[in-house]
């Protein structure tokens, strides 16, 4: 597989919208066959998958959406707790009538996806994940300034704070065009509520106990689930350390591990072709 990649910054897909719980959710829909649903994390959007989908769409129907309140999706007046995202994703899946789904999950999107999968195993074909939250009690690697994002956002510097997180979590320099695509969701402090709530959910805020309970519940089920699983990881990563890789190898059933080499958090921005080829090869092996 090619490891030297040129990273295009354009978004070469036709935008679609689905009416979900009274709001419009933006998504792209490429290819045909069983659905492969791409779930992004914070603070990104479906744009994260723009250079991965071309390597996977010949294998299945690739759907990448913007979480509610992010990207080109509407921004309803809700709290944006992870439970809200779970509700909207479940309604989105029902709206499109998606069956036999393979989930491809990055970062915070994995909390939403793992929870759905462990409650609807009969509607899941496989689970692929990177930089994810699969282990109850795992500690974030704070070598990157993730915690500073929360204080910067609360000081009403949303665009600068999000930009710093994106730059710090990506191994290559992002272009101004790429940064602007992500930053378009965060034009004001109000628009930053999804990311502020994410920080609250993750780092000891009012909702963090409930989120920890959610992760514990699906983590225990995930270990014993017979669903095919693909864990892609890089070193040093952010969420995924070598300790979590070893734990996953020893505790998660029916798991394939793939080492993507050196990278940080936003792996789809650095190794999209390599990532897409590994996902496609694994997906084609599923029955």
C-alpha positions in Angstrom: 0.0 0.0 0.0 1.2 3.5 -0.9 2.3 5.5 2.2 3.4 8.6 0.3 0.2 10.6 -0.2 -0.9 13.9 -1.8 -3.8 15.3 0.3 -6.4 17.1 -1.8 -8.4 19.8 0.0 -11.5 19.9 -2.2 -14.8 18.2 -1.2 -15.8 16.4 -4.4 -19.2 15.1 -3.3 -22.8 16.2 -3.9 -24.4 17.3 -0.6 -27.6 15.8 0.6 -29.9 16.6 3.5 -32.2 14.5 5.6 -34.9 16.0 7.9 -34.1 14.4 11.3 -36.1 15.3 14.5 -37.1 18.7 13.0 -33.6 19.6 11.8 -31.6 19.1 8.6 -28.6 16.9 8.7 -26.0 17.1 5.9 -24.5 14.0 4.4 -22.8 12.6 1.3 -23.8 9.3 -0.2 -21.3 7.6 -2.6 -21.2 4.1 -4.1 -23.7 1.2 -3.7 -24.3 -1.9 -1.7 -24.6 -2.3 2.1 -24.1 1.0 3.9 -20.7 2.0 5.4 -21.5 4.9 7.7 -18.6 7.3 8.6 -18.9 9.1 11.9 -16.5 12.0 12.6 -15.6 13.3 16.0 -14.8 16.7 17.5 -14.2 19.4 16.1 -14.5 18.1 12.6 -17.2 17.1 10.0 -17.8 14.8 7.1 -15.0 16.8 5.4 -12.6 14.6 7.5 -13.5 11.6 5.2 -13.2 13.3 1.8 -10.0 11.5 0.9 -10.9 8.2 2.5 -14.2 7.6 0.8 -12.8 7.3 -2.7 -10.8 4.2 -1.6 -13.8 2.5 -0.1 -16.8 3.5 -2.3 -16.2 0.6 -4.7 -16.8 -1.8 -1.9 -20.1 -0.4 -0.5 -22.4 2.6 -0.1 -20.3 5.2 1.8 -22.4 7.7 3.8 -20.6 10.4 5.7 -22.7 12.9 7.7 -22.2 16.0 9.8 -23.2 15.5 13.4 -26.0 17.7 14.4 -24.8 21.3 15.1 -21.6 20.7 13.1 -20.5 21.1 9.5 -23.4 21.9 7.2 -26.0 20.3 9.6 -28.5 22.6 11.4 -27.8 24.0 14.8 -30.9 23.4 16.9 -31.2 24.8 20.4 -30.2 21.6 22.3 -27.5 20.8 24.9 -25.4 18.7 22.4 -24.6 16.1 25.0 -23.4 12.9 23.5 -26.9 11.5 24.2 -28.3 14.1 21.9 -25.9 13.0 19.1 -26.9 9.3 19.8 -30.6 10.3 19.4 -30.0 12.2 16.1 -27.8 9.4 14.6 -30.3 6.7 15.5 -33.1 8.8 13.9 -30.9 9.5 10.8 -30.3 5.7 10.4 -34.1 5.1 10.7 -34.8 8.0 8.3 -32.6 6.5 5.6 -33.6 3.0 6.3 -30.1 1.8 6.7 -29.6 -2.0 7.3 -26.6 -4.2 7.8 -24.4 -1.2 8.6 -20.7 -1.1 8.9 -19.6 1.8 11.1 -16.3 3.7 10.5 -15.7 5.8 13.6 -13.1 8.5 14.6 -12.7 10.0 18.0 -15.9 11.1 19.8 -17.9 9.7 16.9 -17.0 6.3 18.3 -19.0 6.9 21.5 -22.1 7.5 19.4 -21.3 4.5 17.1 -20.3 2.0 19.7 -23.4 2.7 21.8 -25.7 2.3 18.7 -23.9 -0.9 17.7 -24.2 -2.5 21.1 -27.9 -1.8 21.2 -28.6 -2.8 17.6 -26.1 -5.6 16.9 -28.6 -7.3 14.5 -28.3 -4.2 12.3 -24.5 -4.1 12.2 -22.1 -5.8 9.8 -18.8 -4.6 11.2 -17.0 -2.0 13.2 -13.9 0.0 12.1 -12.5 2.5 14.5 -9.5 4.8 15.1 -8.5 7.1 17.9 -11.7 5.9 19.6 -13.2 5.5 23.0 -13.7 1.8 23.5 -12.2 1.1 26.9 -14.0 2.2 30.1 -11.7 4.2 32.4 -9.1 4.9 29.7 -7.1 8.1 30.2 -6.6 10.7 27.5 -3.0 11.2 26.4 -2.5 14.9 27.3 0.6 15.4 25.3 -1.5 17.5 23.0 -3.2 20.7 24.4 -6.7 19.3 24.4 -7.5 20.6 27.8 -6.6 24.2 26.8 -9.3 24.1 24.2 -12.0 24.3 26.9 -10.5 27.3 28.6 -9.9 29.1 25.3 -13.5 28.5 24.2 -14.8 29.7 27.5 -12.8 32.9 27.0 -14.7 33.4 23.7 -11.9 32.5 21.4 -13.7 29.7 19.6 -12.1 29.8 16.2 -8.6 30.2 17.5 -9.0 27.4 20.0 -10.5 25.0 17.5 -7.8 25.9 15.0 -5.1 25.2 17.6 -6.5 21.8 18.3 -6.7 20.9 14.6 -3.1 22.0 14.0 -1.8 20.2 17.2 -3.5 17.0 16.4 -2.4 16.7 12.7 1.0 15.5 11.7 1.1 17.6 8.6 0.4 21.3 8.3 -3.2 21.9 7.3 -3.8 24.5 4.5 -5.8 27.6 5.1 -8.6 26.1 2.9 -8.7 23.0 5.0 -8.8 24.9 8.3 -11.5 27.1 7.0 -13.7 24.2 6.0 -13.6 23.0 9.6 -13.8 26.4 11.2 -16.9 27.5 9.3 -19.0 25.7 12.0 -17.5 27.9 14.8 -18.1 31.5 13.8 -19.3 32.4 17.3 -19.3 31.2 20.9 -22.9 30.0 20.4 -21.8 27.9 17.5 -19.2 26.2 19.7 -21.8 24.6 22.0 -21.2 21.1 20.5 -17.4 21.3 21.3 -18.0 23.0 24.7 -20.4 20.2 25.6 -17.9 17.6 24.4 -15.3 19.0 26.8 -17.9 18.9 29.6 -18.8 15.3 28.8 -15.2 14.2 28.6 -13.3 16.2 31.3 -15.3 16.0 34.5 -18.2 18.3 33.8 -21.8 17.8 34.9 -22.5 15.2 32.3 -19.2 13.3 32.5 -20.5 10.7 35.0 -23.4 9.7 32.7 -21.0 9.5 29.7 -18.6 7.3 31.7 -21.5 5.0 32.5 -22.5 4.9 28.8 -18.9 4.0 27.8 -18.7 1.3 30.5 -22.0 -0.3 29.3 -21.0 -0.6 25.7 -17.3 -1.4 26.5 -18.4 -4.5 28.5 -20.6 -5.6 25.6 -18.0 -4.8 23.0 -15.4 -7.1 24.5 -17.6 -10.2 24.0 -19.4 -9.2 20.8 -18.8 -11.5 17.8 -19.1 -8.6 15.3 -16.0 -8.2 13.1 -13.9 -5.3 14.3 -11.0 -3.4 12.8 -8.9 -1.2 15.0 -6.5 1.2 13.2 -3.9 2.9 15.3 -0.9 5.2 15.0 2.0 6.1 17.2 2.0 8.3 19.3 -1.7 8.9 18.6 -3.8 10.8 21.2 -6.7 8.6 22.4 -5.0 5.4 21.5 -1.7 4.6 23.3 0.2 1.3 23.0 -1.3 0.3 26.3 -4.8 0.6 24.9 -3.7 -1.3 21.7 -2.4 -4.2 23.9 -5.6 -4.1 26.0 -7.7 -4.3 22.9 -5.7 -7.2 21.5 -6.2 -9.1 24.8 -9.8 -8.3 25.6 -11.8 -7.5 22.5 -13.3 -10.5 20.6 -12.9 -10.9 16.8 -10.6 -7.9 16.4 -8.1 -7.2 13.6 -5.3 -4.6 14.5 -3.6 -2.4 11.8 -0.6 -0.3 12.6 -0.7 2.9 10.4 2.8 4.1 11.5 3.6 7.5 12.9 0.6 9.9 13.4 -1.3 11.9 15.9 -5.1 12.2 16.2 -6.5 13.3 12.8 -5.2 10.4 10.9 -7.6 10.8 7.9 -5.9 14.1 7.2 -2.5 12.5 7.0 -2.9 9.0 5.7 -6.3 8.9 3.9 -5.3 6.5 1.1 -3.6 4.0 3.5 -6.5 4.2 5.8 -9.1 3.8 3.0 -7.3 0.8 1.5 -7.1 -1.0 4.9 -10.8 -0.4 5.5 -11.7 -1.6 2.0 -9.6 -4.7 2.3 -11.0 -5.6 5.7 -14.6 -4.8 4.5 -14.3 -7.1 1.5 -13.4 -9.9 3.8 -16.6 -9.6 5.7 -19.4 -12.2 5.0 
